[in-house]
Amino acid sequence: METRRTEGVTEVKGQKGGWKRWLKRLLLAMLALCLAGVSFIAWANFAAVHASRGKLYDDVAKIPACKVGLVFGTTDRFQDRENLYFRYRIDAAEKLWRAGKIQVILVSGDNSDKYYNEPVKMKRALIERGIPENRIACDYAGLRTLDSVVRGKEIFGLNEVTFITQRFHNERAIYLAEANGMKVNGFNAQDVATRGGLKTRVREVGARVKMWLDVNVLGTRPRHLGGKETLPE
């Protein structure tokens, strides 16, 4: 009887030891997955920074001239307050225009709702700054950055263009442009140093992961393409 009890105890101890081993393996596997996920997020974000090296400019005097400047869309107001991202992008486009660095401005943004029209608001703001209406074109289907970039090439025929937006956004846009065989530079609009700006930068981390997946895994295309459109000569 003692022997059987001993054997029984031994068997129970073995079962307990096996459970602990499986738990340890599970925890190690979860840790490995977490590390792989963090590494992938870091790589996707680095890819955007690497793609834009030598192509970003803060000084209007140093950026090469290019016929077309593309302003990425955003609304003029957010939660009943002025949207500084909008104002600073318009400021940057005006600087390039007055310095003779661009001859045509393409404003690309979301017009998915009749009460929400980013391109029209940007065009109106540029006209108020003294830029001739006949030198401004609108892309009404720039629903996201990828759409604006790919449509710029395939719909408006842009192989060379100057992107106009905040630096973090320019980095992602340039990665997308290079993946589509475009030659681009980015002129950095003033960034927004507020709590809202911090939230935008946090969201940008996820946007760059989506950027990498869109290009390298999903082969994502713009939601709308349509026929070719011409820009002012």
C-alpha positions, -999 to +999 in steps of 0.1 A: +000+000+000+028+024+008+044+017-026+011+024-044+007+056-024+042+066-033+036+059-069+004+078-068+021+108-052+049+106-078+023+106-106+005+136-092+038+155-089+046+146-125+013+160-136+019+192-116+053+196-131+040+191-166+014+218-161+041+242-150+062+234-180+034+241-204+026+274-186+062+285-189+062+276-226+030+296-231+044+326-213+076+324-234+056+321-266+035+352-256+067+371-248+082+362-281+051+373-299+051+406-281+087+412-289+080+404-326+051+428-326+071+456-311+099+450-335+075+451-365+060+483-353+094+498-349+105+486-383+074+500-400+080+534-384+117+534-393+109+525-429+090+559-433+119+578-417+145+560-439+125+566-471+123+603-465+160+610-457+174+638-478+139+646-492+125+668-465+129+705-463+121+732-437+137+761-455+118+773-485+150+786-501+166+751-501+139+730-515+142+723-553+115+739-575+088+716-588+058+724-610+032+709-587+028+710-549+003+686-533-014+697-501-028+668-481-063+674-468-076+682-434-106+702-422-103+739-412-120+733-378-120+705-353-144+704-323-155+740-329-119+753-328-094+762-355-075+733-368-038+743-367-028+715-391-050+731-417-037+766-412+000+756-412-004+735-444-020+765-461+009+787-447+035+763-462+018+762-496+017+800-497+054+802-489+063+778-517+041+797-541+054+831-533+090+818-535+083+805-570+090+769-560+057+756-573+034+767-602+003+746-595-013+735-563-033+703-560-054+700-529-063+665-521-088+655-494-120+639-483-153+648-499-173+618-489-201+638-474-220+668-488-214+686-455-177+678-454-154+690-482-117+694-474-105+703-510-130+732-513-120+746-479-083+744-488-089+760-522-109+788-506-082+794-480-055+796-507-075+820-528-079+842-498-041+842-496-039+856-531-032+825-551-050+825-584-080+802-586-069+789-620-036+776-605-054+754-579-068+720-587-089+697-565-088+660-559-120+652-542-112+615-536-082+618-514-099+598-486-066+588-471-029+595-477-025+564-499-054+575-521-040+610-525-005+597-534-016+570-559-043+592-574-017+620-578+002+597-601-025+577-619-052+603-622-033+636-624-002+622-640+023+633-613+057+615-614+074+645-597+057+665-570+064+684-538+043+672-508+031+698-484+021+687-449+036+682-414+069+663-412+056+631-397+030+630-425+055+638-452+076+608-441+047+584-446+036+600-478+071+598-493+073+561-484+041+555-503+052+576-532+085+558-536+067+525-535+047+537-565+078+549-585+074+586-579+101+612-574+091+635-546+103+660-520+084+672-489+081+707-476+074+705-438+045+727-425+048+738-389+039+711-365+012+714-338+027+714-303-005+708-283-023+679-266-041+673-299-008+672-317+005+645-293-026+623-299-020+627-337+016+615-333+005+585-313-021+576-340+007+580-366+025+549-351-005+528-361-008+546-395+027+536-404+020+500-396-010+502-420+012+519-445+037+491-445+010+464-448-008+483-476+024+483-497+041+450-488+012+427-480-022+439-489-015+457-522-042+483-512-055+505-539-074+538-537-111+535-530-119+556-561-099+561-593-120+571-624-108+589-655-077+609-660-077+646-650-055+674-663-038+700-642-033+737-651-004+742-676 
